[in-house]
Amino acid sequence: LEELLTLVATWQDRRSGTRQELLSLVGRLVHAGQVVRMSRMFIHRLLTLIRSTSHLSSPRLRIRLGSEQRKDLAWWQSFLKGWNGKSMIPTDWESAVTLRLATDASITGCGGVFGREWFAHSWTKDELSEAKEGGTRASIPYLELRAVCIALATWAPKLTGKQLIIECDPETVCYCGNSLAVRAPRLSRLLRVMAFITCSHNITLHFTHVVGATNVAANLLSRG
């Protein structure tokens, strides 16, 4: 584990590397990713970059890392500093106790319900600005996923080592959460936060779609 942390740390100030160097790095990360499920999204972009240069045969050719790849490596460094090296492979969903958490978001705020506990949060100007990211309208999927991140950060200590079903809307957020596949940079930022919390607390997630109108308590909390 210390060797991997040292290896990742050496890449923090690098902007490029040879194909062989990147393959060696990714190989080590893939090995770690076998026991840390949500970490695979932070390997995918590095693999895509390497594959995009497969037609170039020169072993001395240096491949430039993009901003997203550097952010992925920064995620690995932050996570590895606190990881004890133990397996985080999900247990059997059929036999394990599964908890449920409901979230919802609106243009004014978000809310969440976990058992008898709840939270309500009003969006700040900075949060709404990031949700718009240069546009005129806030992205609802962004706000919904941000609500999930706030809920996880709020209740993470109580969710450590548990399996959790997150009930939320819309379906695009459920897809992003379950597949860990997303192209929009602003959603990638939130997935990094979500993955850091779940990996740090060994939480196994599954998203399920619940229409906002039927997610009554969280829906009301999101609207103040």
N, C-alpha and C positions, 0 to 999 in steps of 0.2 A: 504493500500500500504506500509506504514511504517513497519507494522508487517511482511509482506512478505519479505521486504528487510532485516529486522533484522534476520528473520529465515534463509534466504539464506546466510547471512554473517556468521552465526554460523557454517555453513558447510565448509567454506573456508579452515580451518585448519584441518578438519577431513578427515580421510582416510577410515572410515567405519561407519556403523550404523546398527541398528536392522531393520528387515523387516518392523515392524510397524512404525518406525521413517521415513523410506524412503517412505512408502505409504502415510504418512501424508504430507510429503514434496511435493511429486508428485501431490497429490490431490490439494494442494494450487496452484501449478504451472499450472495444467490443468485448474483451474478456471480462472487464469489470461490469459492463452492461448486461451480462448474462444473469447477474444476481441483483441488478437494480433496474427494474422494468422501465420506469419513466425516463431513464437516462438515454435511451436509444434515440430520442429526438435530437440530442446534442451530439450525436455521431453522424446522423443522416446527412447534414449539410457538408460535413467534411468528406464523406464518401462521394457525394454528388460532385464536389469539386474535383476530387481525384479522377473520377470516371470521365469527367469532361475533358481531361487531358490524356486519356488513354491512347489517342492516336499519335501522340508525340513520343518519339522513341529515345530522345537524348536523356541519359541518366543525370546529366548536369543541369538540365532545365529546372529553373526555380518556379514554383507555383505560388502565386500571390494569394494570401488569405484576404477574404472580404470581411466587412465589419460584422456580419452575422456569424461567420466562423470564429472570429476572435471573441465574440460575446459567448459563444458556446464553450470555448476553452476557459473563459473566465468563470462560467458556471461550474465547470468541472473542478477548477481550482478551489472555489468556495465550498463546494460540496465535499470534496475529498478531505478538506481540513477537519471536518467534523464527523466523517464516516468512520465507523469502527471496523469496517471490512466484512461484517456479517451479511449473510444472504438476505435479500429482500424479495425473494421469489414469492408471488402471491400464493396463499393457501387455497384449499378447496372451498369455493364459494358456497357449495351445497351444505357443507358441514360446519362452517365457521359462523360465528355470530356477526351479523351485518347491521351496521348502523345507517340511519338515514338523515340527510340534511337537505333542507329545501331553501332555495334562494330565488330572488326575483329582482329585477331592476327596471327603473323607469327613467325618464329624462331628468327627473328631479333628485332621485336617490336610489338606494337599494336596501334590501332587508333580507334576513335569513332566520330560519327556525331550526333548532336542534333540540329535540325532546321538549322540555319545558323552558328552554332558554331561547332568547332571541336577540337580534340587534337591528338597529335602523341607522342608516347613514345618509346624509345629504351630500351630494356631489359638490366639490370645491370648484372654483374657476379653473384651476390647473387640471383637475381631472376631466372636466368637460372639454377643455382645450385639447387635451391629449386624445379624447374620444373623437374629436372632429379632425385632428391632424391635418390642418390646412383646408378642410372642407367647411361647409356651412351647417351641416347637420351631424349630430353625434351618432356614432356607430352603436346601435343597440347590441349587437353581438359583443362588442368591446365592453360595454357597460355590464352586460350579463356575466361575462367571464371575470370582470373585475370584482363583481359581487361575490363570485365563488372564491376568489383569492382572499378577499376580506374575511369571508366565513371560515376558510381554512386557517388563516392566521389567528383568528379569534379563538377557535376551538381545538387547534392542533394538539395542545398538551393532553386533552381528553380523548383524542383520536389516535394517539400513538400505538402502533402495532395492530390497528384495527382495519377492518374492511368497511368501506363507506360507499353508499349509493347517494349521489347528488341528484336531486330532482330540480330541474330548471328548464328554461325556455330561452331561445328557440332551438330547433333541431341542429342548426349549424354549430352551436356551442357544444352540444352533446357530441357531435361528430368530432370536433376539434379535441375535446377532452378525452374521448375514447381512443381515437386514432393517433393523437399527438401530431397530426398533420395540418399545417397551416402555412400560408404564403405571406399573409399580411404581416409586416414587421411589428405593428402595434399589438397584434394578437400573440405573436411570438414572444414579445416581452412579458406578457402576462403568463403564458405557458411556462416560461422559465421560472417565474415566481412560484407558480403552482407546483411545478416539479421539484423545486428546491424545498418547499414546505413538506410535501408528501414524502420525498426521499429522506429528508432529515428526520422525520418522525415515523418512517416506515409505515405509511398509510397506503392502502391499496384502494384505488378509486374506480368507480364505474358511474358514468353519467346516464341518466334516463330522462326522456323528454316528458314534461308535464306542462300542459297549456297554462299560460299565466292566469287565466280566469278561474281555473280550478285549483290553482296553488294559492288559496285564499289568504292565509296568514302572511306569507312572504310578500304577496302582491300588495296587501294593505300597508305593510311596513315600508315598502319601497316608495310609497306615495305619501309618506308622512302621516 
